[in-house]
Amino acid sequence: MNKYELLYIISSDVAEEAREALIKKFASYVEQKGGVVSGIDKWGMKKLAYPINFKTEGFYVLMNIELDPKEVDAMGKLMNITEGIVRQMFVRK
């Protein structure tokens, strides 16, 4: 298992309860796949560098995780089709 930093942006349209549900969903996904979540840092609402889908703000979340590389690809695909996720980026530590 490798260590990764996962940074993702949740759309500003998503309500606070739904935003917390998304954060818990991805943390539990990592744990279900045998990974470890070592930290979740909620950066809050920030202005985007450029408009994405006509949005200028998003809620940033940084997760430090340990996960199998095959599962990272699967999680990235899941995040791409999840409504409310604007962008996501995995960085191997």
C-alpha positions as CSV (number, residue, x, y, z in Angstrom):
1,M,0.0,0.0,0.0
2,N,1.2,3.5,-0.9
3,K,0.6,6.8,0.9
4,Y,-1.4,9.4,-1.0
5,E,-2.8,12.9,-0.6
6,L,-6.2,13.2,-2.1
7,L,-7.4,16.8,-2.7
8,Y,-11.0,17.2,-4.0
9,I,-13.4,20.0,-4.5
10,I,-17.1,19.8,-3.7
11,S,-19.4,22.1,-5.6
12,S,-20.6,25.2,-3.8
13,D,-24.3,24.2,-4.6
14,V,-24.1,21.1,-2.3
15,A,-25.8,21.6,1.1
16,E,-23.7,21.2,4.3
17,E,-25.4,17.8,5.2
18,A,-24.8,16.4,1.8
19,R,-21.2,17.7,1.8
20,E,-20.5,15.8,5.1
21,A,-22.1,12.7,3.6
22,L,-19.8,12.9,0.6
23,I,-16.7,13.2,2.9
24,K,-17.8,10.2,5.0
25,K,-18.6,8.3,1.8
26,F,-15.1,8.6,0.5
27,A,-13.5,7.9,3.9
28,S,-15.5,4.8,4.3
29,Y,-14.7,3.7,0.7
30,V,-11.0,3.8,1.5
31,E,-11.6,1.7,4.7
32,Q,-13.8,-0.8,2.9
33,K,-11.0,-1.4,0.3
34,G,-8.5,-2.2,3.1
35,G,-6.9,1.3,3.2
36,V,-6.3,3.7,6.1
37,V,-7.5,7.3,6.4
38,S,-4.8,9.1,8.5
39,G,-6.4,12.5,8.3
40,I,-9.2,14.6,6.8
41,D,-8.6,18.3,6.6
42,K,-11.5,20.5,5.6
43,W,-10.2,23.7,4.1
44,G,-13.6,25.2,3.6
45,M,-15.1,27.3,0.8
46,K,-12.4,28.9,-1.4
47,K,-12.5,30.8,-4.7
48,L,-11.4,28.7,-7.7
49,A,-8.5,29.9,-9.8
50,Y,-10.7,29.8,-12.9
51,P,-14.4,29.0,-13.4
52,I,-15.3,25.3,-13.6
53,N,-18.8,24.5,-14.9
54,F,-19.7,28.2,-14.4
55,K,-18.8,28.0,-10.7
56,T,-16.3,30.3,-9.0
57,E,-16.2,28.7,-5.5
58,G,-15.8,25.2,-4.1
59,F,-15.4,23.4,-0.8
60,Y,-11.8,21.9,-0.6
61,V,-11.1,18.7,1.3
62,L,-7.6,17.2,1.8
63,M,-7.4,13.5,2.8
64,N,-4.2,11.6,3.7
65,I,-4.7,8.0,2.9
66,E,-2.9,4.7,2.4
67,L,-4.4,2.6,-0.4
68,D,-3.5,0.0,-3.0
69,P,-2.6,1.6,-6.4
70,K,-5.4,-0.4,-8.2
71,E,-8.0,1.0,-5.8
72,V,-6.8,4.5,-6.3
73,D,-7.7,4.3,-10.0
74,A,-11.1,2.8,-9.1
75,M,-11.7,5.6,-6.5
76,G,-10.8,8.2,-9.1
77,K,-13.3,6.9,-11.5
78,L,-16.0,6.8,-8.7
79,M,-15.2,10.4,-7.9
80,N,-15.5,11.4,-11.5
81,I,-19.1,10.1,-11.8
82,T,-20.2,11.4,-8.3
83,E,-22.4,14.4,-8.5
84,G,-21.1,17.3,-6.5
85,I,-17.4,16.6,-7.0
86,V,-15.9,19.3,-9.2
87,R,-12.3,18.1,-9.3
88,Q,-10.0,15.5,-7.6
89,M,-6.3,14.9,-7.5
90,F,-4.3,12.0,-6.0
91,V,-0.6,12.7,-5.2
92,R,1.7,9.9,-4.1
93,K,3.8,10.8,-1.1
